[in-house]
């Protein structure tokens, strides 16, 4: 690959760089809100299903979990009208984020309108494909506004799911063996976290 050097940002491109920062900040808020929401209902004493190996890196898998629980599970029926468009928005947001943050800016063009010209490399097996795209300030700001709107809506959904009455509706009756197994499971996870913290000192 050719070396790409951008020594400084031209004056006309500074609003584009600002827009990238704005979108990135709102993406972080949105992803954190989604992760906290999923963790808040990912309990082995809830009947909606428990994911022990929670996805830590794949946003796509987190969106799939959101769909399985908040869009499709009958326990979340009250939330379905809000969660369904949010799920579609999360998929759209992920596409924009990949094209924005997993691309290489190769140059800025003054336009009008001014653009950031990007290349997106995708590799599979021994093949690599390069696609090209352009971002205007308006494109990026619109994506950032979508990320921010999704973050706010996820927080609103979280307020609903944290209501004690709703949380009680998710609980399932555990047998004595399940309770003992759950206690041991939580103890093991607690010890693993403790060991992890101590090894980082």
C-alpha positions in Angstrom: 0.0 0.0 0.0 1.2 3.5 -0.8 2.2 5.7 2.1 -0.4 8.3 2.8 0.8 11.6 4.3 -1.4 14.3 5.6 0.8 16.8 7.2 -1.9 19.3 8.2 -5.6 19.9 7.8 -6.5 22.5 5.2 -8.7 25.3 6.6 -11.6 24.2 4.4 -11.4 20.7 5.8 -11.4 21.6 9.5 -15.2 21.4 9.8 -15.0 17.9 8.4 -12.4 16.9 11.0 -14.6 18.4 13.7 -17.6 16.5 12.4 -15.6 13.2 12.6 -14.8 14.0 16.3 -18.5 14.8 17.0 -19.6 11.5 15.4 -17.0 9.5 17.3 -18.0 11.0 20.7 -21.7 10.2 20.1 -20.8 6.7 18.8 -19.0 6.0 22.1 -22.0 7.2 24.1 -24.3 5.0 22.1 -22.2 1.9 22.2 -21.8 2.2 26.0 -25.5 2.8 26.5 -26.2 -0.4 24.4 -23.7 -2.5 26.3 -25.0 -1.3 29.8 -28.6 -2.0 28.7 -27.8 -5.6 27.6 -25.8 -6.3 30.7 -28.6 -5.0 32.9 -30.9 -7.9 31.7 -28.2 -10.5 31.1 -28.9 -12.5 34.3 -29.1 -16.2 34.7 -32.1 -15.9 37.0 -34.1 -14.2 34.2 -36.2 -16.3 31.8 -35.2 -14.4 28.6 -32.0 -16.3 28.1 -28.5 -15.8 29.5 -25.3 -15.2 27.5 -22.3 -16.2 29.6 -19.9 -15.4 26.8 -21.0 -11.8 26.3 -19.7 -10.2 23.0 -17.1 -7.7 24.0 -15.9 -6.5 20.6 -18.5 -7.3 17.9 -21.1 -4.6 17.7 -23.1 -6.7 15.2 -23.4 -9.5 17.9 -24.6 -6.9 20.5 -27.2 -5.7 18.0 -28.3 -9.3 17.5 -28.8 -9.6 21.3 -30.7 -6.4 21.4 -33.0 -7.7 18.7 -33.5 -11.1 20.4 -34.4 -9.6 23.7 -35.9 -6.1 23.2 -37.4 -6.5 19.7 -38.6 -10.1 19.6 -38.9 -11.5 23.2 -42.5 -11.4 24.5 -41.4 -10.2 27.9 -40.4 -6.9 26.3 -43.7 -6.5 24.3 -44.2 -3.0 25.8 -40.9 -1.9 24.4 -41.2 -3.4 20.9 -42.7 -0.3 19.2 -39.6 1.7 20.3 -37.0 -1.1 20.1 -37.8 -2.1 16.6 -36.8 1.2 14.9 -33.9 1.5 17.3 -32.6 -1.9 16.1 -32.8 -0.7 12.5 -31.0 2.5 13.5 -28.2 0.5 15.2 -27.6 -1.5 12.0 -27.5 1.7 9.9 -25.3 3.3 12.5 -22.9 0.4 12.4 -22.6 0.7 8.6 -21.8 4.4 8.8 -19.3 3.8 11.6 -17.4 1.1 9.7 -17.2 3.4 6.6 -16.1 6.3 8.8 -13.6 4.8 11.3 -12.4 1.7 9.4 -11.3 3.7 6.4 -8.2 5.6 5.4 -8.5 9.3 4.6 -6.4 9.7 1.5 -7.0 13.4 0.8 -9.3 16.4 1.3 -10.9 18.1 -1.6 -12.2 21.7 -1.4 -15.4 21.1 -3.4 -17.8 22.6 -3.1 -18.8 20.9 -1.0 -15.5 20.0 0.7 -15.0 16.3 1.2 -12.8 13.7 2.9 -11.9 11.1 0.3 -11.5 7.7 1.9 -10.5 4.1 0.9 -12.0 1.1 2.6 -10.0 -2.1 2.5 -11.7 -5.4 3.0 -9.7 -8.6 3.2 -10.9 -12.2 3.0 -8.6 -15.2 2.7 -6.0 -14.1 0.1 -8.0 -11.4 -1.5 -8.2 -7.7 -0.7 -10.7 -5.3 -2.2 -10.5 -1.5 -2.0 -13.6 0.6 -2.3 -13.7 4.4 -2.4 -16.0 6.9 -0.8 -16.5 10.6 0.0 -17.7 12.2 3.2 -19.0 15.7 3.4 -19.3 17.6 6.7 -23.1 17.3 6.5 -22.9 13.5 5.9 -20.8 13.0 9.0 -22.8 15.4 11.2 -26.0 13.5 10.2 -24.4 10.2 11.2 -23.3 11.7 14.5 -26.8 13.0 15.2 -28.2 9.5 14.6 -25.6 8.1 17.0 -26.7 10.6 19.6 -30.4 10.0 19.1 -29.9 6.3 19.5 -27.9 6.8 22.7 -30.7 8.9 24.2 -33.3 6.3 23.2 -31.3 3.4 24.6 -31.0 5.3 28.0 -34.8 5.8 28.0 -35.3 2.1 27.4 -32.9 1.4 30.2 -35.0 3.6 32.6 -38.0 1.4 31.8 -36.1 -1.9 32.2 -34.7 -0.8 35.6 -38.2 -0.4 37.1 -38.5 -2.9 39.9 -41.9 -4.2 38.7 -40.6 -4.9 35.2 -37.5 -6.6 36.6 -39.6 -8.9 38.7 -41.6 -9.9 35.6 -38.3 -11.3 34.1 -37.5 -13.5 37.1 -38.0 -17.2 37.0 -38.5 -19.7 39.8 -35.2 -21.5 40.5 -34.9 -25.1 41.8 -32.7 -25.7 44.8 -30.0 -27.2 42.5 -30.2 -24.2 40.2 -29.9 -21.8 43.1 -26.8 -23.7 44.3 -25.3 -23.7 40.8 -26.1 -20.0 40.4 -24.4 -19.2 43.7 -21.3 -21.2 42.7 -21.3 -19.6 39.2 -21.4 -16.0 40.7 -18.7 -16.9 43.2 -16.5 -18.2 40.4 -17.0 -15.0 38.3 -16.3 -12.8 41.3 -13.0 -14.7 42.0 -12.0 -14.4 38.4 -12.6 -10.6 38.5 -10.6 -10.3 41.7 -7.7 -12.3 40.3 -7.8 -10.2 37.1 -7.6 -7.0 39.1 -4.8 -8.2 41.3 -2.8 -9.4 38.2 -3.0 -5.9 36.7 -1.2 -4.3 39.7 
